[in-house]
Amino acid sequence: MMLCMSIAVVKGQDFSVMSDGQGHNGEYIVIVVVSTKKNPAKEAENLVKEYAVRGVMFRGVAPYKEHPGQKPLISDPAVEQVKGKELQAFWREKLYLNYAILQPQSLSVMKNKQTKMYETTARLTINKELLIKWLEDNGIIQGFSNLW
C-alpha cells in the first residue's frame, strides 16, 4: 500500500496518522503508518496503537482522501515538558491501549525494499472523548468546566 503523507519522528520512529472518517460519539477513525528498522513482529499491534494515540494527542490527524484532518488534542508542545511525569507514566504503563481499537484484519507489516525499513500499517478507532477525559483528569489539558 503506497500512501502519500507527512512523517514525524519520535523515538527514532517515523510515523503518520491520517483521517479515515468519524466514528460514533466523535471517535476518530485513522490510518497509521509506522516505519521501523527492525521487524516489529509481536509488538506490531501495540506499536500502531501507541503512534495513533501519540499522533492524535500531539500532531493531530492529517486529512486523507475526502476525510478532513483534525487538530491535536494538545496544541502546546511545552505541555510535554511541563507534564512529563504524567505523560511518561501514560506511555510506560501502556495506558494508550485503552483508547485505540484495531480494526479487524487491518494490520499489515511489509518490508520496503528500497528503504529497507518495515512499514506497519493499520486502521484504528481512537476514542477521543475518553482520551480527553483522561488528559483533563490528569491536569494535562483544561476542560471547559475549568473556565468558569
C-alpha positions as CSV (number, residue, x, y, z in Angstrom):
1,M,0.0,0.0,0.0
2,M,1.6,3.3,-1.1
3,L,0.4,6.3,0.8
4,C,1.4,10.0,0.4
5,M,1.8,11.5,3.9
6,S,3.8,13.8,6.1
7,I,6.0,11.9,8.5
8,A,7.1,12.9,12.1
9,V,10.0,11.3,14.0
10,V,9.5,10.3,17.6
11,K,11.9,8.0,19.5
12,G,13.6,7.2,16.2
13,Q,10.3,6.0,14.6
14,D,8.8,7.7,11.5
15,F,5.0,7.7,11.7
16,S,2.0,9.2,10.1
17,V,-1.7,9.4,11.2
18,M,-4.3,10.1,8.6
19,S,-8.1,10.6,8.9
20,D,-10.2,7.8,7.6
21,G,-13.5,9.0,8.9
22,Q,-15.5,9.7,12.0
23,G,-16.9,7.1,14.3
24,H,-19.8,7.2,16.8
25,N,-19.6,9.8,19.6
26,G,-16.8,11.7,18.0
27,E,-14.4,8.8,17.7
28,Y,-11.6,9.2,15.1
29,I,-11.1,6.5,12.5
30,V,-7.5,6.7,11.5
31,I,-4.9,5.0,9.3
32,V,-1.5,4.9,11.0
33,V,1.8,4.0,9.3
34,V,4.9,3.4,11.4
35,S,8.4,2.8,9.8
36,T,11.0,0.9,11.8
37,K,14.4,-0.5,11.1
38,K,13.5,-3.8,12.8
39,N,10.5,-6.0,12.1
40,P,8.0,-5.2,14.9
41,A,6.6,-8.8,14.8
42,K,4.8,-9.5,18.0
43,E,4.7,-5.8,19.0
44,A,3.1,-4.5,15.8
45,E,-0.4,-4.1,17.3
46,N,0.9,-2.1,20.3
47,L,3.2,-0.1,18.1
48,V,0.4,1.2,15.8
49,K,-1.9,1.9,18.8
50,E,0.8,3.9,20.5
51,Y,1.6,6.0,17.5
52,A,-2.1,6.5,16.6
53,V,-2.7,7.9,20.1
54,R,0.6,9.9,20.0
55,G,-0.5,11.5,16.7
56,V,-4.0,12.4,17.9
57,M,-2.5,13.9,21.1
58,F,0.5,15.9,19.7
59,R,0.3,16.2,15.9
60,G,-3.3,16.0,15.0
61,V,-4.7,13.8,12.2
62,A,-3.8,14.6,8.6
63,P,-6.5,14.9,6.0
64,Y,-6.8,11.8,3.7
65,K,-8.9,11.3,0.7
66,E,-12.3,13.0,1.4
67,H,-11.8,13.0,5.2
68,P,-10.8,16.3,6.9
69,G,-7.9,16.5,9.3
70,Q,-8.2,17.1,13.0
71,K,-6.2,19.4,15.3
72,P,-4.1,17.9,18.0
73,L,-5.7,17.5,21.5
74,I,-2.5,19.1,23.0
75,S,-1.7,22.2,21.0
76,D,1.2,23.5,23.2
77,P,4.4,21.5,22.7
78,A,5.6,22.7,26.1
79,V,3.0,20.6,27.8
80,E,5.1,17.5,27.1
81,Q,7.9,19.0,29.2
82,V,5.7,20.5,31.9
83,K,3.6,17.4,32.4
84,G,6.4,15.0,31.5
85,K,5.9,12.8,34.6
86,E,2.2,12.1,33.9
87,L,2.8,11.6,30.2
88,Q,5.8,9.2,30.8
89,A,3.5,7.1,33.0
90,F,0.9,7.1,30.3
91,W,3.3,5.6,27.8
92,R,5.3,3.4,30.2
93,E,2.1,1.8,31.7
94,K,0.7,1.5,28.1
95,L,-2.5,3.4,29.1
96,Y,-2.8,4.3,25.4
97,L,-4.1,0.8,24.8
98,N,-7.4,1.9,26.4
99,Y,-8.1,4.5,23.7
100,A,-7.2,2.7,20.5
101,I,-9.1,-0.2,18.9
102,L,-7.5,-2.0,16.0
103,Q,-10.0,-2.7,13.1
104,P,-10.2,-6.4,12.3
105,Q,-7.7,-7.6,9.7
106,S,-6.3,-4.2,9.1
107,L,-2.8,-4.8,10.5
108,S,-0.1,-5.1,7.9
109,V,3.7,-5.3,8.2
110,M,5.7,-5.1,5.0
111,K,9.4,-4.5,4.2
112,N,10.1,-1.7,1.9
113,K,12.8,-3.0,-0.4
114,Q,14.1,0.5,-1.3
115,T,14.4,1.9,2.2
116,K,14.9,-1.5,3.9
117,M,12.5,-0.3,6.6
118,Y,9.5,-2.2,7.9
119,E,6.2,-0.3,7.4
120,T,3.5,-1.2,9.8
121,T,0.1,0.0,8.7
122,A,-3.3,-0.3,10.4
123,R,-6.8,1.2,10.6
124,L,-7.8,2.1,14.2
125,T,-10.6,3.7,16.1
126,I,-9.5,6.3,18.6
127,N,-11.8,7.1,21.5
128,K,-11.2,10.8,21.6
129,E,-13.7,11.6,24.3
130,L,-12.3,9.2,26.8
131,L,-8.7,10.3,25.9
132,I,-9.7,13.9,26.5
133,K,-11.3,13.0,29.9
134,W,-8.0,11.3,30.9
135,L,-6.0,14.3,29.8
136,E,-8.3,16.6,31.8
137,D,-8.4,14.4,34.9
138,N,-4.6,14.4,35.0
139,G,-4.3,18.1,34.5
140,I,-2.6,17.9,31.1
141,I,-5.3,19.9,29.4
142,Q,-8.1,22.1,30.7
143,G,-11.7,21.3,30.0
144,F,-14.5,23.8,29.6
145,S,-15.7,23.2,33.1
146,N,-12.4,24.8,34.4
147,L,-13.1,28.0,32.5
148,W,-16.0,29.2,34.7
